[in-house]
Amino acid sequence: MSLFKRIVSKLTNQPEEEDKQSLEKLGDSLKNADLDYKFAQLFTHSGGFFNYCADEAEALQTLQQIVKIEGMNNIFCWDKELQSFLNVVKTPYTSDFEHSNDAAFITCEYLIAYDGRIMLSHNNILHYHSSRLPNKIIIMANVSQIVNNLNDAMGKIKRNGNIKNLTSISGNQSKLDTSSHANTKLFLLLLED
C-alpha cells in the first residue's frame, strides 16, 4: 500500500487493506492445518492471548498469573464452575454484572477456526450485550469446542436447541470487530478434553 493510501486510511479511520488481507492470507495459508493450530494462529494474529492448558491445574496457574499481571480485582463471573476456579486463586468476583467489574471470566459456545473468533451466547454472557463487558475478558474453553467455520457452529447450535443473544468476539487487533471491542484484552484458556 502506498504511503498516501496509508495516511488517507488513517485520517478516515478505515482499516488498511494490507491488515485485512494479511488475516485472509494467513487463513488461506493455514487451510490444510489442524483446526486447533489454525484457530490458535488466527486468534493470536488478531490480538488475542492464547493459553493452552493440559489440565485444570495448569489452567489455575495460568488464571492466577493473568489476574495478577493484569491487576484484576473485581471479576464478573456468574458460572458456578468458573467461580470455583476464582475461589481457588482467591480472586474477588460478582455473580451479577456491575460497572465496577474490571474483568469478566466466562465460557463460550464455539471457537471458530476460520477466522479466530469466539462465539458467545446468553449461556455465557446472560442477557448482556458483549459491548457492555469489561475490557478484559478471560474465556475458558475445551479443544472439542473448536469448529471449522461459522456454518458448522450454527449447525451445532440449531441441533442443541434455542440459543439466544449470539455474538462473536476476537482479539483487539482484528479489523473485523466493531469499535466497541477495540480496546478489549481477550485471554483464552484452552483446556484439553
C-alpha positions in Angstrom: 0.0 0.0 0.0 1.4 3.4 -0.9 2.3 5.9 1.8 -0.5 8.2 0.6 -3.2 5.5 0.9 -1.9 4.6 4.4 -2.2 8.3 5.5 -5.7 8.6 4.0 -6.9 5.4 5.6 -5.6 6.6 9.0 -7.3 10.0 8.6 -10.6 8.5 7.5 -10.3 5.8 10.2 -10.7 3.0 7.6 -8.8 -0.3 8.0 -5.7 -0.6 5.9 -6.1 -3.1 3.1 -2.9 -4.8 4.0 -4.1 -5.6 7.5 -7.3 -7.1 6.3 -5.5 -9.1 3.6 -2.9 -10.3 6.0 -5.6 -12.1 8.1 -7.1 -13.6 4.9 -3.6 -14.6 3.6 -2.8 -16.2 7.0 -6.1 -18.1 6.9 -5.5 -19.3 3.3 -2.0 -20.4 4.2 -3.5 -22.5 7.1 -6.4 -24.0 5.2 -4.9 -27.5 5.5 -3.7 -27.2 9.0 -5.3 -28.8 12.1 -8.2 -26.9 13.4 -6.7 -26.2 16.8 -3.5 -24.9 15.3 -5.3 -22.8 12.7 -7.6 -21.3 15.4 -4.6 -20.5 17.7 -2.7 -18.8 14.9 -5.6 -16.6 13.8 -6.7 -15.8 17.3 -3.3 -14.6 18.3 -2.9 -12.8 14.9 -6.0 -10.8 15.8 -4.5 -9.8 19.2 -5.9 -12.4 21.5 -3.8 -14.1 24.2 -3.9 -17.9 23.7 -3.0 -20.2 26.6 -3.1 -24.0 26.1 -3.6 -25.8 29.4 -3.1 -29.6 29.5 -5.2 -29.9 32.7 -7.1 -27.9 35.3 -4.0 -27.4 37.5 -2.3 -25.7 34.6 -5.4 -23.6 33.9 -5.5 -22.5 37.6 -1.8 -21.5 37.4 -2.4 -19.6 34.2 -5.5 -17.9 35.5 -3.7 -16.8 38.6 -0.9 -15.3 36.5 -3.3 -13.4 34.3 -5.2 -12.0 37.3 -2.0 -10.9 38.9 -0.3 -9.4 35.9 -3.4 -7.6 34.7 -4.3 -6.3 38.2 -7.9 -7.7 38.1 -9.6 -7.0 41.4 -13.3 -7.4 40.7 -14.3 -10.0 38.1 -17.8 -10.6 36.7 -18.4 -14.4 36.8 -21.8 -16.0 37.1 -20.8 -19.6 36.1 -20.6 -21.8 39.2 -17.8 -23.9 37.9 -15.7 -20.9 36.9 -16.4 -19.3 40.3 -14.7 -22.3 41.9 -11.6 -21.5 39.9 -11.7 -17.9 41.2 -12.1 -19.2 44.8 -9.0 -21.4 44.5 -6.9 -18.4 43.3 -8.5 -16.1 45.9 -9.9 -13.6 43.4 -13.0 -11.5 44.2 -15.9 -11.8 41.8 -19.6 -10.8 41.5 -22.3 -13.0 40.1 -24.2 -10.0 38.7 -22.6 -7.6 36.2 -21.6 -4.3 37.9 -19.9 -1.3 36.4 -17.1 -1.7 38.9 -16.1 -5.1 37.3 -12.6 -4.7 35.8 -12.8 -8.1 34.0 -15.1 -11.0 33.1 -14.4 -14.7 33.4 -16.8 -16.7 31.1 -17.2 -19.7 28.9 -18.1 -19.8 25.2 -20.1 -21.7 22.7 -17.6 -22.4 20.0 -14.1 -21.4 18.8 -14.2 -20.6 15.0 -11.0 -21.8 13.3 -11.8 -20.0 10.0 -11.1 -16.5 11.4 -10.0 -17.0 15.1 -13.3 -15.7 16.6 -15.1 -16.8 19.7 -18.8 -17.4 19.6 -20.8 -16.4 22.7 -24.5 -16.7 23.7 -26.8 -16.0 26.6 -25.3 -19.2 28.1 -22.0 -17.3 28.5 -22.9 -13.6 29.0 -26.5 -13.8 30.1 -28.7 -11.0 28.7 -25.8 -8.6 28.5 -24.6 -7.3 25.1 -20.9 -8.2 24.5 -20.0 -4.4 24.2 -21.0 -4.0 27.9 -18.5 -6.5 29.1 -15.3 -5.2 30.8 -12.3 -4.5 28.6 -10.5 -7.6 30.0 -12.2 -10.9 29.3 -10.9 -14.4 30.2 -12.6 -17.2 28.4 -12.3 -20.9 29.3 -13.0 -23.4 26.6 -12.2 -27.0 25.6 -10.4 -28.2 22.5 -13.7 -30.0 21.5 -15.4 -26.6 21.0 -13.2 -25.7 18.0 -15.2 -25.8 14.8 -14.1 -25.2 11.2 -16.4 -22.2 10.4 -19.5 -20.3 11.4 -21.7 -22.6 9.4 -20.5 -25.6 11.5 -21.1 -23.6 14.7 -24.6 -22.6 13.6 -25.5 -26.1 12.7 -24.5 -27.4 16.1 -26.4 -24.6 17.8 -29.6 -25.4 15.9 -29.3 -29.1 16.9 -28.8 -28.1 20.6 -32.0 -26.0 20.7 -32.9 -22.4 21.2 -29.9 -20.3 22.0 -30.3 -16.5 22.2 -28.1 -13.5 22.2 -25.5 -14.9 19.7 -22.4 -12.8 19.1 -18.7 -13.3 18.5 -15.6 -11.6 19.6 -11.9 -11.7 18.7 -8.7 -10.1 19.8 -8.2 -6.3 19.9 -6.2 -6.1 16.6 -9.0 -7.6 14.5 -10.2 -5.4 11.7 -13.4 -7.4 11.7 -14.6 -6.2 15.0 -16.6 -3.1 15.7 -15.0 -0.2 17.7 -16.7 -1.4 20.9 -14.2 -4.2 21.1 -11.2 -2.0 20.0 -9.5 -1.9 23.5 -10.5 -5.4 24.7 -7.9 -7.7 26.0 -9.1 -11.2 25.3 -7.5 -14.2 27.1 -8.3 -17.8 26.2 -7.6 -20.7 28.5 -7.9 -23.7 26.2 -8.3 -27.0 28.1 -7.6 -30.4 26.7 -10.8 -32.5 27.0 
